[in-house]
Amino acid sequence: MAFGLLYVICNDKKEAKKIALKLLEKRLIACANIVPSVESVFRWKAKIANAKECLMLCKISKKDFKKAGKIILKMHSYEIPCIALLDVDNLNKSYSKWLLRETKAT
């Protein structure tokens, strides 16, 4: 089974937690780490901008990325949210088993 980290930048902690809870409820992720404050610098509509945002990293089975992405797009406040899947090349066996168990539909 191939696993990854779902990388999502959210407007704030409240939005990240709401999305994480929905993804957990649907068993699309096993865990979400929410980093409440990151500073982002980016180009938006031909201007350099910066913002305080929230980072969410979720442990996910790669096969569930598209389903999770659709839910995130529906719930996210941004016009163009960053929803990226980062490859996890190596993962300890016991954690892999737990992740698989937690994302398996019941």
N, CA, C and O atoms as a MOPAC input file, in Angstrom:
PM7 MOZYME 1SCF
protein

 N      0.85100 1    -1.18300 1     0.00000 1
 C      0.00000 1     0.00000 1     0.00000 1
 C      0.89300 1     1.24100 1     0.00000 1
 O      1.87800 1     1.30400 1     0.73500 1
 N      0.54700 1     2.20800 1    -0.81500 1
 C      1.31700 1     3.44500 1    -0.92100 1
 C      0.65400 1     4.54900 1    -0.09700 1
 O     -0.55000 1     4.78600 1    -0.19700 1
 N      1.46200 1     5.20700 1     0.70700 1
 C      0.96400 1     6.26900 1     1.56900 1
 C      1.58600 1     7.60600 1     1.19200 1
 O      2.60100 1     7.66300 1     0.49600 1
 N      0.95900 1     8.68200 1     1.66400 1
 C      1.48100 1    10.00300 1     1.41500 1
 C      1.08700 1    10.96200 1     2.51400 1
 O      0.35300 1    10.61200 1     3.43800 1
 N      1.58900 1    12.17700 1     2.39800 1
 C      1.18900 1    13.27200 1     3.26900 1
 C      0.37000 1    14.23800 1     2.42800 1
 O      0.83100 1    14.72900 1     1.39700 1
 N     -0.81700 1    14.49900 1     2.86900 1
 C     -1.69100 1    15.46700 1     2.21700 1
 C     -1.34300 1    16.83100 1     2.80600 1
 O     -1.50800 1    17.05100 1     4.00500 1
 N     -0.86400 1    17.74000 1     1.96900 1
 C     -0.39500 1    19.06600 1     2.38100 1
 C     -1.46200 1    20.07400 1     1.97200 1
 O     -1.74700 1    20.23900 1     0.78600 1
 N     -2.04400 1    20.74100 1     2.95000 1
 C     -3.11600 1    21.71100 1     2.66600 1
 C     -2.86800 1    22.96700 1     3.50400 1
 O     -2.65400 1    22.88700 1     4.71400 1
 N     -2.90000 1    24.10800 1     2.85400 1
 C     -2.82400 1    25.38500 1     3.56400 1
 C     -4.25900 1    25.90200 1     3.71400 1
 O     -5.01700 1    25.96900 1     2.74600 1
 N     -4.60800 1    26.26400 1     4.94700 1
 C     -5.95500 1    26.75500 1     5.24400 1
 C     -5.89300 1    28.19400 1     5.74300 1
 O     -4.83700 1    28.68800 1     6.14000 1
 N     -7.02800 1    28.84000 1     5.71500 1
 C     -7.12200 1    30.21600 1     6.17400 1
 C     -6.79500 1    30.32900 1     7.66500 1
 O     -6.09400 1    31.24900 1     8.08600 1
 N     -7.30900 1    29.38400 1     8.45600 1
 C     -7.07100 1    29.42600 1     9.89400 1
 C     -7.25900 1    28.03700 1    10.50300 1
 O     -7.62800 1    27.08500 1     9.81400 1
 N     -7.00200 1    27.94200 1    11.78800 1
 C     -7.07800 1    26.67000 1    12.50700 1
 C     -8.49300 1    26.09600 1    12.48000 1
 O     -8.67300 1    24.88600 1    12.34700 1
 N     -9.48700 1    26.95900 1    12.60500 1
 C    -10.88300 1    26.51000 1    12.60900 1
 C    -11.22900 1    25.80300 1    11.29500 1
 O    -11.85800 1    24.74500 1    11.30000 1
 N    -10.81600 1    26.39300 1    10.17500 1
 C    -11.07600 1    25.79000 1     8.87600 1
 C    -10.33600 1    24.45400 1     8.73700 1
 O    -10.90800 1    23.47800 1     8.25300 1
 N     -9.08200 1    24.41000 1     9.15300 1
 C     -8.29100 1    23.18100 1     9.06100 1
 C     -8.92800 1    22.06600 1     9.88100 1
 O     -9.03000 1    20.93100 1     9.41500 1
 N     -9.35000 1    22.38000 1    11.08700 1
 C     -9.94600 1    21.36700 1    11.95300 1
 C    -11.26800 1    20.85500 1    11.38200 1
 O    -11.54600 1    19.65700 1    11.44200 1
 N    -12.06700 1    21.73700 1    10.84100 1
 C    -13.34900 1    21.35000 1    10.23800 1
 C    -13.11300 1    20.37500 1     9.07000 1
 O    -13.80300 1    19.36300 1     8.94800 1
 N    -12.14300 1    20.69100 1     8.22600 1
 C    -11.81700 1    19.82300 1     7.08600 1
 C    -11.24700 1    18.50100 1     7.58900 1
 O    -11.62700 1    17.43800 1     7.10000 1
 N    -10.34100 1    18.55800 1     8.56100 1
 C     -9.73000 1    17.34000 1     9.09900 1
 C    -10.78900 1    16.40600 1     9.68500 1
 O    -10.75000 1    15.19800 1     9.45300 1
 N    -11.71700 1    16.95600 1    10.43000 1
 C    -12.76800 1    16.13200 1    11.03900 1
 C    -13.63600 1    15.45200 1     9.97500 1
 O    -14.02600 1    14.29700 1    10.14200 1
 N    -13.93200 1    16.14600 1     8.90800 1
 C    -14.72800 1    15.55200 1     7.81800 1
 C    -13.94000 1    14.42200 1     7.14800 1
 O    -14.49700 1    13.36100 1     6.86800 1
 N    -12.65600 1    14.64500 1     6.89400 1
 C    -11.82600 1    13.61000 1     6.26200 1
 C    -11.66600 1    12.39200 1     7.17400 1
 O    -11.64400 1    11.25800 1     6.69500 1
 N    -11.55500 1    12.61900 1     8.48000 1
 C    -11.48600 1    11.51400 1     9.43800 1
 C    -12.80900 1    10.75300 1     9.47400 1
 O    -12.82800 1     9.52300 1     9.48200 1
 N    -13.90000 1    11.49100 1     9.49400 1
 C    -15.23600 1    10.88200 1     9.50600 1
 C    -15.43800 1     9.96900 1     8.30100 1
 O    -16.03300 1     8.89700 1     8.41700 1
 N    -14.93900 1    10.40100 1     7.14500 1
 C    -15.06100 1     9.62400 1     5.90400 1
 C    -13.98600 1     8.54000 1     5.78900 1
 O    -13.96700 1     7.77900 1     4.82200 1
 N    -13.08600 1     8.47300 1     6.78600 1
 C    -11.98000 1     7.50700 1     6.82700 1
 C    -11.03000 1     7.65900 1     5.63600 1
 O    -10.46200 1     6.67800 1     5.15500 1
 N    -10.86800 1     8.89300 1     5.17100 1
 C     -9.94300 1     9.17700 1     4.07600 1
 C     -8.54700 1     9.49000 1     4.58400 1
 O     -7.57500 1     9.38200 1     3.83600 1
 N     -8.43800 1     9.87500 1     5.84500 1
 C     -7.13900 1    10.11400 1     6.47500 1
 C     -7.11800 1     9.37400 1     7.81600 1
 O     -8.16400 1     9.05700 1     8.38100 1
 N     -5.91600 1     9.10900 1     8.30900 1
 C     -5.77400 1     8.46800 1     9.61500 1
 C     -5.47000 1     9.48900 1    10.70200 1
 O     -5.74500 1     9.25600 1    11.87900 1
 N     -4.90400 1    10.62000 1    10.30100 1
 C     -4.44200 1    11.61400 1    11.26700 1
 C     -4.21000 1    12.93800 1    10.54700 1
 O     -3.81700 1    12.96500 1     9.38000 1
 N     -4.45600 1    14.02600 1    11.25500 1
 C     -4.13300 1    15.35200 1    10.72300 1
 C     -3.28400 1    16.08900 1    11.75000 1
 O     -3.62200 1    16.13300 1    12.93200 1
 N     -2.19100 1    16.65900 1    11.29300 1
 C     -1.38200 1    17.55000 1    12.12600 1
 C     -1.69100 1    18.96700 1    11.67100 1
 O     -1.56400 1    19.29700 1    10.49200 1
 N     -2.09600 1    19.79400 1    12.61600 1
 C     -2.46000 1    21.17300 1    12.29700 1
 C     -1.43900 1    22.10200 1    12.94400 1
 O     -1.29000 1    22.14500 1    14.16500 1
 N     -0.74600 1    22.83700 1    12.09100 1
 C      0.22700 1    23.83900 1    12.54600 1
 C     -0.50100 1    25.17500 1    12.44900 1
 O     -0.72400 1    25.67700 1    11.34700 1
 N     -0.87400 1    25.75700 1    13.58500 1
 C     -1.80100 1    26.88000 1    13.57800 1
 C     -1.31700 1    28.17900 1    12.93800 1
 O     -2.13900 1    29.00500 1    12.54000 1
 N     -0.02300 1    28.37500 1    12.83100 1
 C      0.42800 1    29.65100 1    12.28200 1
 C      1.66800 1    29.48700 1    11.41300 1
 O      2.74800 1    29.14600 1    11.89500 1
 N      1.48700 1    29.73400 1    10.14000 1
 C      2.60100 1    29.81300 1     9.20400 1
 C      2.45900 1    31.13400 1     8.45400 1
 O      1.35000 1    31.62100 1     8.23600 1
 N      3.57100 1    31.69200 1     8.07300 1
 C      3.52500 1    32.92100 1     7.28500 1
 C      3.82900 1    32.56400 1     5.84300 1
 O      4.85400 1    31.95200 1     5.54500 1
 N      2.94200 1    32.94400 1     4.96700 1
 C      3.09800 1    32.65200 1     3.54300 1
 C      3.35500 1    33.93900 1     2.77400 1
 O      2.74400 1    34.97300 1     3.04100 1
 N      4.26000 1    33.85600 1     1.82300 1
 C      4.56300 1    34.96500 1     0.90900 1
 C      4.33900 1    34.42000 1    -0.49000 1
 O      4.88900 1    33.37700 1    -0.84300 1
 N      3.53700 1    35.11200 1    -1.29200 1
 C      3.12700 1    34.56700 1    -2.58600 1
 C      2.72000 1    35.67300 1    -3.55100 1
 O      2.51500 1    36.82200 1    -3.15900 1
 N      2.61000 1    35.30300 1    -4.80300 1
 C      2.11900 1    36.22900 1    -5.81500 1
 C      0.63200 1    35.93100 1    -6.02300 1
 O      0.25100 1    34.78400 1    -6.25700 1
 N     -0.20400 1    36.96600 1    -5.93500 1
 C     -1.64600 1    36.80200 1    -6.12400 1
 C     -2.18500 1    37.99600 1    -6.89200 1
 O     -2.05800 1    39.14300 1    -6.46200 1
 N     -2.78700 1    37.70600 1    -8.03500 1
 C     -3.37800 1    38.74100 1    -8.89300 1
 C     -2.37000 1    39.85100 1    -9.18800 1
 O     -2.65000 1    41.03600 1    -9.01000 1
 N     -1.18700 1    39.42900 1    -9.64500 1
 C     -0.10000 1    40.30600 1   -10.10500 1
 C      0.55900 1    41.14100 1    -9.00800 1
 O      1.26400 1    42.10500 1    -9.30600 1
 N      0.33700 1    40.78000 1    -7.74900 1
 C      0.97400 1    41.49400 1    -6.64300 1
 C      1.60900 1    40.49500 1    -5.68700 1
 O      1.15300 1    39.36000 1    -5.55400 1
 N      2.66900 1    40.94300 1    -5.02800 1
 C      3.28400 1    40.15200 1    -3.97400 1
 C      2.44200 1    40.36300 1    -2.71100 1
 O      2.14300 1    41.49400 1    -2.32800 1
 N      2.07000 1    39.25400 1    -2.07800 1
 C      1.23200 1    39.32300 1    -0.88200 1
 C      1.83400 1    38.44700 1     0.20800 1
 O      2.68900 1    37.60000 1    -0.05300 1
 N      1.37600 1    38.66500 1     1.42100 1
 C      1.73000 1    37.75000 1     2.50600 1
 C      0.51200 1    37.57800 1     3.39300 1
 O     -0.37400 1    38.43100 1     3.44900 1
 N      0.49700 1    36.44100 1     4.08800 1
 C     -0.66200 1    36.13800 1     4.93400 1
 C     -0.25900 1    35.18000 1     6.04100 1
 O      0.64800 1    34.36300 1     5.88100 1
 N     -0.94600 1    35.29500 1     7.15600 1
 C     -0.84500 1    34.30300 1     8.22600 1
 C     -1.85800 1    33.21800 1     7.86900 1
 O     -3.04000 1    33.49700 1     7.66800 1
 N     -1.38300 1    31.98800 1     7.79500 1
 C     -2.24300 1    30.88400 1     7.42300 1
 C     -2.00800 1    29.71100 1     8.37500 1
 O     -1.24900 1    29.81900 1     9.33800 1
 N     -2.66200 1    28.60800 1     8.09100 1
 C     -2.56400 1    27.40400 1     8.90000 1
 C     -2.18900 1    26.24100 1     7.99200 1
 O     -2.73600 1    26.10300 1     6.89800 1
 N     -1.26200 1    25.41000 1     8.44100 1
 C     -0.81100 1    24.26100 1     7.66800 1
 C     -1.44100 1    22.99400 1     8.23000 1
 O     -1.43300 1    22.76000 1     9.43800 1
 N     -1.98600 1    22.18200 1     7.33100 1
 C     -2.52800 1    20.89200 1     7.72300 1
 C     -1.80000 1    19.79800 1     6.94700 1
 O     -1.75200 1    19.82000 1     5.71800 1
 N     -1.23500 1    18.83800 1     7.68400 1
 C     -0.58200 1    17.67200 1     7.09200 1
 C     -1.36600 1    16.44400 1     7.52300 1
 O     -1.55200 1    16.20700 1     8.71600 1
 N     -1.82200 1    15.67000 1     6.56000 1
 C     -2.63900 1    14.49800 1     6.86400 1
 C     -1.97200 1    13.23900 1     6.34800 1
 O     -1.40200 1    13.22700 1     5.25700 1
 N     -2.04800 1    12.17200 1     7.14500 1
 C     -1.55400 1    10.87400 1     6.70600 1
 C     -2.67200 1    10.21700 1     5.91700 1
 O     -3.79200 1    10.07600 1     6.40800 1
 N     -2.36000 1     9.81200 1     4.68500 1
 C     -3.39100 1     9.33900 1     3.76600 1
 C     -2.86200 1     8.20800 1     2.90000 1
 O     -1.66900 1     8.14000 1     2.60400 1
 N     -3.74900 1     7.33600 1     2.50400 1
 C     -3.42700 1     6.33500 1     1.49300 1
 C     -3.53400 1     7.04700 1     0.14700 1
 O     -4.51100 1     7.75500 1    -0.09800 1
 N     -2.55700 1     6.87100 1    -0.71500 1
 C     -2.53900 1     7.60100 1    -1.98900 1
 C     -3.81100 1     7.38500 1    -2.80600 1
 O     -4.23400 1     8.27400 1    -3.54500 1
 N     -4.41700 1     6.21100 1    -2.67600 1
 C     -5.62400 1     5.90900 1    -3.44900 1
 C     -6.79300 1     6.82600 1    -3.06400 1
 O     -7.74300 1     6.96800 1    -3.83400 1
 N     -6.73200 1     7.44100 1    -1.89300 1
 C     -7.82500 1     8.29700 1    -1.41900 1
 C     -7.61900 1     9.78600 1    -1.70700 1
 O     -8.44300 1    10.61400 1    -1.31700 1
 N     -6.52900 1    10.12300 1    -2.38300 1
 C     -6.20400 1    11.53600 1    -2.62200 1
 C     -7.30800 1    12.27000 1    -3.38900 1
 O     -7.69600 1    13.36800 1    -2.99100 1
 N     -7.81300 1    11.69800 1    -4.46400 1
 C     -8.83400 1    12.39200 1    -5.26600 1
 C    -10.11700 1    12.62200 1    -4.47900 1
 O    -10.70400 1    13.70100 1    -4.55100 1
 N    -10.55200 1    11.61700 1    -3.73200 1
 C    -11.76200 1    11.76300 1    -2.90900 1
 C    -11.57600 1    12.85200 1    -1.86700 1
 O    -12.45200 1    13.69500 1    -1.67300 1
 N    -10.43100 1    12.82900 1    -1.19900 1
 C    -10.14500 1    13.84200 1    -0.18400 1
 C    -10.08600 1    15.23000 1    -0.81700 1
 O    -10.60700 1    16.19500 1    -0.25900 1
 N     -9.45300 1    15.32400 1    -1.97700 1
 C     -9.34400 1    16.60900 1    -2.67000 1
 C    -10.69700 1    17.20600 1    -3.00300 1
 O    -10.88200 1    18.41700 1    -2.88100 1
 N    -11.64500 1    16.38300 1    -3.42200 1
 C    -12.99700 1    16.87900 1    -3.74200 1
 C    -13.68000 1    17.45000 1    -2.50200 1
 O    -14.32800 1    18.49500 1    -2.56800 1
 N    -13.53300 1    16.76700 1    -1.38400 1
 C    -14.13500 1    17.25100 1    -0.13100 1
 C    -13.48600 1    18.56600 1     0.29000 1
 O    -14.17300 1    19.51100 1     0.67800 1
 N    -12.15600 1    18.61800 1     0.21000 1
 C    -11.44200 1    19.84100 1     0.59600 1
 C    -11.89000 1    21.01800 1    -0.27700 1
 O    -12.14600 1    22.10800 1     0.23400 1
 N    -11.98300 1    20.79800 1    -1.57900 1
 C    -12.41200 1    21.87900 1    -2.48000 1
 C    -13.80200 1    22.40200 1    -2.11800 1
 O    -14.04500 1    23.60600 1    -2.19900 1
 N    -14.70400 1    21.52700 1    -1.72700 1
 C    -16.06000 1    21.94200 1    -1.34100 1
 C    -16.06100 1    22.75700 1    -0.05300 1
 O    -16.84900 1    23.69100 1     0.09800 1
 N    -15.17600 1    22.39900 1     0.87600 1
 C    -15.20200 1    23.00800 1     2.20400 1
 C    -14.26900 1    24.21000 1     2.35800 1
 O    -14.44000 1    25.00900 1     3.27900 1
 N    -13.30500 1    24.34200 1     1.48500 1
 C    -12.24600 1    25.34700 1     1.63500 1
 C    -12.73400 1    26.74000 1     1.27300 1
 O    -13.55400 1    26.90900 1     0.37000 1
 N    -12.22300 1    27.72900 1     1.98300 1
 C    -12.63600 1    29.11300 1     1.74000 1
 C    -11.85800 1    29.79100 1     0.61000 1
 O    -12.29000 1    30.82500 1     0.10200 1
 N    -10.72200 1    29.22300 1     0.21200 1
 C     -9.90900 1    29.86700 1    -0.81300 1
 C    -10.44100 1    29.59000 1    -2.21800 1
 O    -11.01700 1    28.53600 1    -2.48800 1
 N    -10.23400 1    30.55300 1    -3.09500 1
 C    -10.58300 1    30.40400 1    -4.50500 1
 C     -9.74300 1    29.28800 1    -5.14700 1
 O    -10.25300 1    28.48700 1    -5.92900 1
 N     -8.45500 1    29.25100 1    -4.80300 1
 C     -7.53800 1    28.23600 1    -5.33400 1
 C     -6.70400 1    27.68300 1    -4.16900 1
 O     -5.58900 1    28.15000 1    -3.93700 1
 N     -7.22700 1    26.70300 1    -3.44300 1
 C     -6.44700 1    26.15700 1    -2.33600 1
 C     -5.32300 1    25.24400 1    -2.81400 1
 O     -5.42100 1    24.62400 1    -3.87300 1
 N     -4.26700 1    25.16900 1    -2.03000 1
 C     -3.17500 1    24.23700 1    -2.29700 1
 C     -3.55300 1    22.89500 1    -1.67200 1
 O     -3.71900 1    22.78800 1    -0.45600 1
 N     -3.68500 1    21.88100 1    -2.51300 1
 C     -3.96600 1    20.51900 1    -2.06100 1
 C     -2.92800 1    19.64400 1    -2.74900 1
 O     -3.05600 1    19.33600 1    -3.93400 1
 N     -1.90800 1    19.24600 1    -2.01300 1
 C     -0.79800 1    18.50700 1    -2.61700 1
 C     -0.59900 1    17.17600 1    -1.89800 1
 O     -0.80200 1    17.07100 1    -0.68900 1
 N     -0.20200 1    16.17300 1    -2.65600 1
 C      0.13100 1    14.87300 1    -2.09700 1
 C      1.64600 1    14.71100 1    -2.15100 1
 O      2.24100 1    14.70500 1    -3.22800 1
 N      2.25800 1    14.58200 1    -0.98700 1
 C      3.69500 1    14.38500 1    -0.89800 1
 C      3.96200 1    12.89700 1    -0.71100 1
 O      3.36700 1    12.25800 1     0.15600 1
 N      4.84800 1    12.35400 1    -1.51800 1
 C      5.18100 1    10.93700 1    -1.43100 1
 C      5.88200 1    10.61300 1    -0.11900 1
 O      6.72200 1    11.37400 1     0.36100 1
 N      5.52500 1     9.48500 1     0.44000 1
 C      6.22200 1     8.93900 1     1.60000 1
 C      6.88300 1     7.65800 1     1.11800 1
 O      6.21700 1     6.65000 1     0.88300 1
 N      8.19000 1     7.71000 1     0.97500 1
 C      8.92900 1     6.56200 1     0.44900 1
 C      9.09000 1     5.44800 1     1.47900 1
 O      9.05600 1     4.26800 1     1.13100 1
 N      9.26200 1     5.81200 1     2.71600 1
 C      9.48500 1     4.82800 1     3.77100 1
 C      8.62700 1     5.16900 1     4.98000 1
 O      8.52100 1     6.32700 1     5.38600 1
 N      8.02100 1     4.13700 1     5.54300 1
 C      7.17900 1     4.31200 1     6.71600 1
 C      7.32800 1     3.05300 1     7.56600 1
 O      7.27200 1     1.94100 1     7.04200 1
 N      7.51500 1     3.22100 1     8.86400 1
 C      7.68700 1     2.03900 1     9.70200 1
 C      6.44500 1     1.14200 1     9.64000 1
 O      5.31800 1     1.61500 1     9.49100 1
 N      6.68800 1    -0.16100 1     9.75800 1
 C      5.66600 1    -1.17300 1     9.52800 1
 C      4.45300 1    -1.03200 1    10.45500 1
 O      3.31100 1    -1.13200 1    10.00500 1
 N      4.69800 1    -0.80500 1    11.72800 1
 C      3.57500 1    -0.70900 1    12.66500 1
 C      2.69700 1     0.51100 1    12.35300 1
 O      1.47300 1     0.43800 1    12.45900 1
 N      3.32000 1     1.62300 1    11.97000 1
 C      2.53800 1     2.82000 1    11.62100 1
 C      1.76600 1     2.58200 1    10.32600 1
 O      0.61800 1     3.00900 1    10.20400 1
 N      2.38100 1     1.90500 1     9.36000 1
 C      1.71000 1     1.58100 1     8.09900 1
 C      0.45300 1     0.75600 1     8.35700 1
 O     -0.59800 1     1.00600 1     7.76700 1
 N      0.57500 1    -0.23600 1     9.25000 1
 C     -0.58500 1    -1.08000 1     9.58000 1
 C     -1.69300 1    -0.25700 1    10.22400 1
 O     -2.86900 1    -0.41600 1     9.89600 1
 N     -1.30400 1     0.62700 1    11.14700 1
 C     -2.29100 1     1.48500 1    11.80700 1
 C     -2.97800 1     2.39700 1    10.78600 1
 O     -4.20100 1     2.53500 1    10.79300 1
 N     -2.19100 1     3.00900 1     9.91900 1
 C     -2.74500 1     3.91800 1     8.92200 1
 C     -3.72700 1     3.16900 1     8.01300 1
 O     -4.81300 1     3.67000 1     7.71800 1
 N     -3.35200 1     2.01000 1     7.58800 1
 C     -4.22900 1     1.20700 1     6.73900 1
 C     -5.52200 1     0.85700 1     7.45700 1
 O     -6.60400 1     0.95200 1     6.87700 1
 N     -5.41200 1     0.45400 1     8.71500 1
 C     -6.58900 1     0.09000 1     9.50600 1
 C     -7.53000 1     1.28800 1     9.68300 1
 O     -8.74800 1     1.13600 1     9.59700 1
 N     -6.97300 1     2.46900 1     9.92800 1
 C     -7.79000 1     3.65600 1    10.20600 1
 C     -8.43200 1     4.25200 1     8.96000 1
 O     -9.40500 1     4.99900 1     9.06900 1
 N     -7.91200 1     3.93900 1     7.79100 1
 C     -8.48600 1     4.49200 1     6.57300 1
 C     -9.31700 1     3.46500 1     5.80900 1
 O     -9.82800 1     3.74700 1     4.72500 1
 N     -9.44400 1     2.29700 1     6.37400 1
 C    -10.25000 1     1.25000 1     5.75200 1
 C    -11.71900 1     1.48100 1     6.07000 1
 O    -12.08100 1     1.68100 1     7.23000 1
 N    -12.55300 1     1.45500 1     5.06200 1
 C    -13.99300 1     1.62500 1     5.26700 1
 C    -14.53300 1     0.47900 1     6.10500 1
 O    -14.14900 1    -0.67700 1     5.92700 1
 N    -15.42900 1     0.81800 1     7.01700 1
 C    -16.02600 1    -0.22800 1     7.87100 1
 C    -17.39700 1    -0.61500 1     7.37000 1
 O    -18.04900 1    -1.47700 1     7.95900 1

